[in-house]
Amino acid sequence: MNILSYLFSTFFTEQKYSTIALVLLSFLINIFQINGMSLISAKLIQFIEKKDSENAWEYLRYFILVTAFALFVLNVYRMLQNKVLTKLRQWLRHQLLKYVLMINREELDEINFTTLSSPINRMASSGFGLFYNVVNSVLPNVTLLIIITGYFFLKNPVFGIFFLLCNLLTIGYIYYNWNYLVGLRDDYEIYFNNSESKIIDILNNLDKIIHRGNSENEMNEFAEITEIGIKRGADYYEAVNYTNFVCNIIIFIIVSLAISYLIHLYFQKQITVTMFIAIFTVLLLYKERFSSTIQSFPDFMDFISRANFILDLFDKMKIDYKHVDDTVYNPVDIPFDIVKFENVSFKYEQSDKMLFENLNITVKLENKIIGITGLSGNGKSTFAKLLLKLYKPQSGNIFIDGVNIKDIDGDYIRRNIAYVNQNSKLFDKTVVENIFYGCGDREHCDKYLQIIMKYPKIRDLFKNIDIQNKSAGLLGENLSGGQRQVVNFIGGLVLPSKILILDEPTNALDNDLKMEIIQLIRDFKVYKKCIFVISHDKDVFAIYDKRIEI
């Protein structure tokens, strides 16, 4: 089961009573329209034509009562519809984001997660649009078709069979063209998402484009992409329009032949004028309803294409979604004294070469600063991520105090082993909120922040910034590269974790600030059970109590 099927199944299971009520109310509304209002309208017209005022007024009262009741039922239907659909859009977006987090909490994927933003939002909006059409148009019209067909069978079996076959012809034509139309829409959706990614890429690198005088080339390149999009969109909508046109022609033929047959039945005295008017009214209702349903087909194709696109992205994260939901770890309370890698082998999915093969390492964590060193690409950061349960080894086991990390909640490990990577991106929050991000004990974190801010080079780095109130901006754009790096570094130090892993903490810092950062790491040794430092910087080597060569 793919993630969207799973999510929709979950949603409508949660909303099962509302969904059942919508189906029942849809049948009730259509029954009233067909058996109630159409017959009453026909009788009313007949009595007016006969100048039978007494019966005309009586049937007018019936008409008012039935209409009022139908409006009441319709209002209840709309209230339920709004309740379900208003929740669906926000719920779907929340669930898609939740699963991105939950899936990667178990095993971090290497995809560019920012590419998921637009598909998730478009998927949520498209899902809303699809099910709005289902409950607002398709569900009422399908129930109408079932009731009309049954109604015609009861009144005249030959007419009922003819009506059913003609509608099956319409459905067959749509089915025959469906895959072709979805294929065109898929091509357009791929273009649309690639186009959005290109826009984001241009805006993220706008300064570089301007600095290197490449504006003209970028505009020309995007103009070519735009032309492709225009052609794909035109091809798709032209095909949809043609399909809609043919379907409307078929419906027109159905209604015209049906009315002709009704006239024949009337003059053969096989139906009364009342029945003629009633069925004629129902046919007009059918034509109006099904023409509007056909017009909504592009919304279904939009949803399917957006679903296909996002499913491709989620399929790269090969996860059993139900298993993710059902995963429960037994609580543990371990001191984090010993880490052991036992015959661990690991390679990246896109690589044919093993990064680690039968790796065996035992590390005692006793108030040490442990350096992880080695050539670039040898797996220093990967070693840390395996310990953090961000990656799963192909074979072997990793233990913390004798407990296999397979049996430990990844979040529990990461609350006790803080990891500061080389990425200096920040949240669009205040500087201090970025520093305290993930801190479960604000008083503890604030205490250590006060200690850190007494170091002169760090204090000077932020002397012109009100860290309590200044926003770091999107991705930290309001801060310099060095400030962003140090904010993340400080954030790791102040967290109440037993162990800290610093990945290239001095990279690209000026010498004076770098030496103060090294001293700060040395000083914070007393507050942590162990500090792992991944670094190529030989100035950092002097503070190591132990080195692990990868």
TADADA-V599333 format. One record per pair of residues at least 24 apart in sequence whose ideal C-beta (glycine too) atoms are under 7 Angstrom apart, sorted by sequence separation. I is the first residue (numbers start at 1). J is the second residue. If there is no record, write none. Layout:
BEGIN
i->I j->J
i->I j->J
END
This chain:
BEGIN
i->96 j->120
i->198 j->222
i->259 j->283
i->338 j->362
i->339 j->363
i->355 j->379
i->389 j->413
i->485 j->509
i->258 j->283
i->388 j->413
i->461 j->486
i->514 j->539
i->518 j->543
i->40 j->66
i->338 j->364
i->339 j->365
i->388 j->414
i->93 j->120
i->96 j->123
i->198 j->225
i->337 j->364
i->338 j->365
i->355 j->382
i->481 j->508
i->482 j->509
i->93 j->121
i->255 j->283
i->337 j->365
i->458 j->486
i->489 j->517
i->500 j->528
i->505 j->533
i->37 j->66
i->336 j->365
i->388 j->417
i->499 j->528
i->502 j->531
i->506 j->535
i->36 j->66
i->37 j->67
i->195 j->225
i->387 j->417
i->498 j->528
i->499 j->529
i->502 j->532
i->504 j->534
i->505 j->535
i->92 j->123
i->93 j->124
i->388 j->419
i->482 j->513
i->493 j->524
i->498 j->529
i->499 j->530
i->500 j->531
i->501 j->532
i->502 j->533
i->503 j->534
i->504 j->535
i->506 j->537
i->92 j->124
i->255 j->287
i->502 j->534
i->37 j->70
i->32 j->66
i->195 j->229
i->431 j->465
i->506 j->540
i->89 j->124
i->92 j->127
i->384 j->419
i->432 j->467
i->89 j->125
i->251 j->287
i->346 j->382
i->431 j->467
i->432 j->468
i->32 j->69
i->33 j->70
i->191 j->228
i->192 j->229
i->32 j->70
i->89 j->127
i->191 j->229
i->430 j->468
i->434 j->472
i->452 j->490
i->88 j->127
i->89 j->128
i->251 j->290
i->430 j->469
i->431 j->470
i->88 j->128
i->251 j->291
i->346 j->386
i->430 j->470
i->29 j->70
i->191 j->232
i->430 j->471
i->431 j->472
i->449 j->490
i->452 j->493
i->344 j->386
i->429 j->471
i->85 j->128
i->88 j->131
i->248 j->291
i->428 j->471
i->429 j->472
i->29 j->73
i->188 j->232
i->428 j->472
i->28 j->73
i->29 j->74
i->187 j->232
i->188 j->233
i->346 j->391
i->427 j->472
i->428 j->473
i->448 j->493
i->449 j->494
i->85 j->131
i->248 j->294
i->426 j->472
i->428 j->474
i->448 j->494
i->85 j->132
i->247 j->294
i->346 j->393
i->347 j->394
i->25 j->73
i->29 j->77
i->188 j->236
i->339 j->387
i->345 j->393
i->346 j->394
i->344 j->393
i->345 j->394
i->426 j->475
i->445 j->494
i->85 j->135
i->244 j->294
i->345 j->395
i->425 j->475
i->426 j->476
i->445 j->495
i->25 j->76
i->26 j->77
i->184 j->235
i->185 j->236
i->244 j->295
i->345 j->396
i->425 j->476
i->25 j->77
i->184 j->236
i->343 j->395
i->344 j->396
i->424 j->476
i->435 j->487
i->444 j->496
i->461 j->513
i->343 j->396
i->434 j->487
i->81 j->135
i->342 j->396
i->344 j->398
i->437 j->491
i->22 j->77
i->81 j->136
i->184 j->239
i->342 j->397
i->435 j->490
i->439 j->494
i->441 j->496
i->457 j->512
i->431 j->487
i->435 j->491
i->439 j->495
i->440 j->496
i->457 j->513
i->240 j->297
i->341 j->398
i->342 j->399
i->424 j->481
i->434 j->491
i->438 j->495
i->22 j->80
i->181 j->239
i->240 j->298
i->426 j->484
i->458 j->516
i->21 j->80
i->22 j->81
i->181 j->240
i->340 j->399
i->435 j->494
i->457 j->516
i->424 j->484
i->339 j->400
i->424 j->485
i->426 j->487
i->455 j->516
i->18 j->80
i->181 j->243
i->338 j->401
i->336 j->400
i->337 j->401
i->424 j->488
i->18 j->83
i->336 j->401
i->455 j->520
i->18 j->84
i->177 j->243
i->334 j->400
i->335 j->401
i->334 j->401
i->420 j->488
i->452 j->520
i->15 j->84
i->334 j->403
i->420 j->489
i->332 j->403
i->420 j->492
i->173 j->246
i->174 j->247
i->119 j->193
i->173 j->247
i->418 j->492
i->118 j->193
i->332 j->408
i->11 j->88
i->170 j->247
i->173 j->250
i->418 j->495
i->118 j->196
i->329 j->407
i->329 j->408
i->418 j->497
i->11 j->91
i->170 j->250
i->329 j->409
i->332 j->412
i->336 j->416
i->417 j->497
i->169 j->250
i->170 j->251
i->416 j->497
i->420 j->501
i->422 j->503
i->115 j->197
i->415 j->497
i->416 j->498
i->417 j->499
i->418 j->500
i->419 j->501
i->420 j->502
i->421 j->503
i->422 j->504
i->416 j->499
i->418 j->501
i->420 j->503
i->417 j->501
i->7 j->92
i->420 j->505
i->422 j->507
i->7 j->95
i->166 j->254
i->163 j->258
i->3 j->99
i->159 j->261
i->156 j->265
i->30 j->140
i->29 j->140
i->22 j->135
i->26 j->139
i->30 j->143
i->34 j->147
i->26 j->140
i->30 j->144
i->34 j->148
i->23 j->139
i->27 j->143
i->31 j->147
i->185 j->301
i->189 j->305
i->193 j->309
i->22 j->139
i->26 j->143
i->30 j->147
i->34 j->151
i->185 j->302
i->189 j->306
i->384 j->501
i->182 j->301
i->186 j->305
i->190 j->309
i->384 j->503
i->155 j->275
i->181 j->301
i->185 j->305
i->189 j->309
i->182 j->304
i->186 j->308
i->381 j->503
i->182 j->305
i->148 j->282
i->365 j->499
i->148 j->286
i->144 j->286
i->144 j->289
i->141 j->289
i->384 j->532
i->141 j->290
i->384 j->534
i->141 j->293
i->369 j->521
i->381 j->534
i->380 j->534
i->137 j->292
i->138 j->293
i->137 j->293
i->369 j->525
i->367 j->525
i->137 j->296
i->370 j->530
i->372 j->532
i->336 j->498
i->367 j->529
i->368 j->530
i->369 j->531
i->370 j->532
i->371 j->533
i->372 j->534
i->133 j->296
i->336 j->499
i->365 j->529
i->369 j->533
i->371 j->535
i->365 j->530
i->133 j->299
i->383 j->550
i->130 j->299
i->129 j->299
i->130 j->300
i->371 j->541
i->380 j->550
i->379 j->550
i->378 j->550
i->130 j->303
i->371 j->544
i->129 j->303
i->369 j->543
i->370 j->544
i->373 j->547
i->369 j->544
i->370 j->545
i->374 j->549
i->126 j->302
i->127 j->303
i->369 j->545
i->370 j->546
i->371 j->547
i->372 j->548
i->373 j->549
i->374 j->550
i->126 j->303
i->368 j->545
i->368 j->546
i->370 j->548
i->372 j->550
i->126 j->306
i->123 j->306
i->122 j->306
i->123 j->307
i->119 j->306
i->123 j->310
i->361 j->548
i->119 j->309
i->119 j->310
i->336 j->529
i->119 j->313
i->116 j->313
i->111 j->316
i->109 j->316
i->109 j->317
i->103 j->317
i->103 j->319
i->106 j->324
i->103 j->324
i->99 j->321
i->102 j->324
i->99 j->324
i->46 j->273
i->46 j->274
i->43 j->274
i->42 j->274
i->45 j->277
i->42 j->277
i->42 j->278
i->39 j->278
i->42 j->281
i->38 j->278
i->41 j->281
i->38 j->281
i->38 j->282
i->34 j->282
i->33 j->285
i->108 j->385
i->108 j->390
i->108 j->391
i->107 j->391
i->107 j->392
i->4 j->307
i->106 j->410
i->105 j->410
i->105 j->411
i->4 j->311
i->2 j->311
i->3 j->314
i->6 j->321
i->6 j->322
i->3 j->321
END
